[in-house]
Amino acid sequence: MGKVMDLSCFDLRKAVYEQAQAIADLVNLTYRGDIGWTTEASIISGDRTSRNEIQAALMDPDAYFFITSQAQLLTSCIYVAKKQDYAYIGFFSVHPSLQGKGLGKFVLAQTEIFAMETMRVRKFIMFVVSQRQELIAFYERRGYVRTGRIETYPVQTNIGVPKISGLTIEYLEKIL
């Protein structure tokens, strides 16, 4: 992991509809690009998301899409949507050139605080590819626990095609 950066220059703000393509590009670079510790390119091919999927998420009245940027570079994004008694977290991405410097921890923590204060939730749920043990460990260090809910990788949702057999997703949750 790299040196921790000065996070005071990052402002977590709500994304706008016109940023959908840039957000999709960041998510695809983060999860299907050639660099960064979050890449899944060795086990999944194809895009992780599309502009249309991001636009739909941006239009959800019970959800927020947050971003950070530096100059003209979109540096991170995260989606949080209120569902019944919990908040779902998805599309969480940090630009590969900035990974390992504390930005992801900062963005996740700020989003959780926002969700608790604004959405009035204390439980957070997300899913990750089960075979990504280092990603699961990242979330476990932040208080997320494995729920035991494991499902076959959802090829039908157009989030990529497995390159290995037996790929699954696993749900994690955190209660504050």
C-alpha positions in Angstrom: 0.0 0.0 0.0 1.1 3.5 -0.8 1.6 6.6 1.3 -1.5 8.1 2.9 -2.6 11.2 1.1 -3.9 14.5 2.4 -7.7 13.9 2.3 -8.6 17.5 3.1 -8.5 18.3 -0.7 -11.3 15.8 -1.4 -14.9 16.9 -1.2 -17.5 14.1 -1.3 -20.3 15.6 -3.4 -23.4 14.4 -5.1 -22.9 13.3 -8.7 -25.1 14.8 -11.5 -26.7 13.0 -14.4 -24.2 14.5 -16.9 -21.4 12.6 -15.1 -22.9 9.2 -15.8 -20.4 8.3 -18.5 -17.4 9.4 -16.4 -18.7 7.4 -13.5 -19.2 4.3 -15.7 -15.6 4.7 -17.0 -14.2 4.9 -13.5 -16.1 1.8 -12.3 -15.0 -0.1 -15.4 -11.3 1.0 -15.0 -11.4 0.1 -11.3 -12.8 -3.4 -11.7 -11.8 -4.4 -15.2 -8.7 -2.3 -15.9 -5.1 -3.6 -15.9 -3.9 -1.9 -12.8 -4.9 -1.5 -9.2 -5.6 -4.0 -6.4 -9.4 -4.0 -7.1 -9.2 -5.2 -10.7 -11.1 -8.4 -11.5 -9.8 -8.6 -15.1 -8.2 -11.9 -14.4 -11.5 -13.6 -13.5 -14.2 -11.5 -15.2 -14.2 -10.1 -18.8 -16.4 -7.2 -20.1 -17.6 -4.0 -18.6 -18.7 -3.9 -14.9 -21.3 -1.2 -15.7 -22.7 1.1 -18.4 -23.7 4.7 -18.7 -27.4 3.6 -18.8 -27.0 1.6 -15.6 -25.4 4.6 -13.9 -28.0 7.0 -15.3 -30.8 4.8 -13.8 -29.0 4.7 -10.4 -28.7 8.5 -10.5 -32.4 8.8 -11.1 -33.4 6.7 -8.1 -35.2 9.0 -5.6 -34.1 6.9 -2.6 -30.4 6.9 -3.5 -27.4 9.1 -3.7 -24.3 8.8 -6.0 -21.3 10.5 -4.6 -18.0 11.4 -6.2 -14.7 13.0 -5.4 -12.4 14.6 -8.0 -9.1 16.3 -8.4 -8.6 18.8 -11.2 -10.4 17.0 -14.1 -9.9 13.5 -12.7 -12.8 11.7 -11.2 -11.1 10.0 -8.3 -13.8 8.0 -6.6 -17.5 7.2 -6.6 -19.9 5.4 -4.4 -23.6 4.7 -4.5 -25.9 4.4 -1.5 -29.6 3.5 -1.7 -32.1 3.2 1.0 -33.9 -0.2 1.0 -36.4 -1.0 3.8 -34.3 -0.8 7.0 -30.8 -0.7 5.5 -28.7 1.1 2.9 -27.2 -0.8 -0.1 -23.7 0.3 -1.1 -22.5 -0.3 -4.7 -20.4 1.0 -7.5 -17.7 1.8 -4.9 -14.6 2.7 -6.9 -11.3 4.5 -6.3 -9.1 5.4 -9.3 -6.3 2.8 -9.5 -3.6 5.5 -9.4 -4.9 6.6 -6.0 -5.6 3.2 -4.4 -3.9 2.3 -1.1 -3.6 5.9 0.1 -6.7 6.2 2.3 -9.2 7.7 -0.1 -11.4 4.6 -0.2 -11.6 4.4 3.6 -12.5 8.1 3.8 -15.2 7.8 1.1 -16.8 4.8 2.7 -16.8 6.3 6.2 -18.2 9.6 4.9 -20.9 7.7 3.0 -21.9 5.6 6.1 -22.2 8.8 8.2 -24.3 10.4 5.5 -26.6 7.4 5.3 -27.0 7.2 9.1 -27.8 10.9 9.4 -29.9 11.4 6.2 -31.4 8.0 5.5 -31.7 7.1 9.2 -30.3 3.6 8.7 -27.8 1.7 10.9 -27.3 -1.4 8.6 -25.3 -1.5 5.4 -25.4 -4.3 2.8 -23.2 -4.9 -0.2 -22.1 -7.8 -2.3 -18.6 -8.6 -3.6 -17.2 -11.4 -5.8 -16.5 -14.2 -3.3 -13.2 -15.1 -4.9 -11.9 -11.5 -4.2 -10.6 -12.3 -0.7 -8.4 -9.2 -0.5 -11.5 -7.0 -1.2 -13.6 -8.9 1.4 -10.7 -8.4 3.9 -10.7 -4.6 3.1 -14.4 -4.5 4.1 -13.9 -6.7 7.1 -11.3 -4.3 8.4 -14.0 -1.6 8.2 -16.5 -3.6 10.3 -18.4 -5.5 7.6 -19.1 -9.2 8.2 -19.9 -12.1 5.9 -23.6 -13.0 6.1 -23.2 -16.5 4.6 -25.5 -15.5 1.7 -23.6 -16.6 -1.4 -25.1 -16.7 -4.9 -24.0 -17.7 -8.4 -22.4 -14.8 -10.2 -25.3 -12.9 -11.9 -24.3 -13.1 -15.5 -27.8 -12.1 -16.6 -27.3 -8.6 -15.1 -24.6 -7.7 -17.7 -21.8 -7.0 -15.1 -19.3 -9.1 -16.9 -18.7 -12.7 -18.0 -16.7 -15.0 -15.7 -13.4 -16.3 -17.0 -13.4 -19.1 -14.3 -16.0 -21.5 -13.4 -17.8 -21.4 -10.1 -17.7 -17.7 -9.7 -20.0 -16.4 -6.9 -21.0 -13.2 -5.1 -21.2 -12.9 -1.4 -23.2 -10.5 0.7 -21.5 -8.5 3.5 -23.2 -6.3 6.1 -22.3 -3.8 8.8 -24.5 -2.7 11.7 -23.7 0.5 13.5 
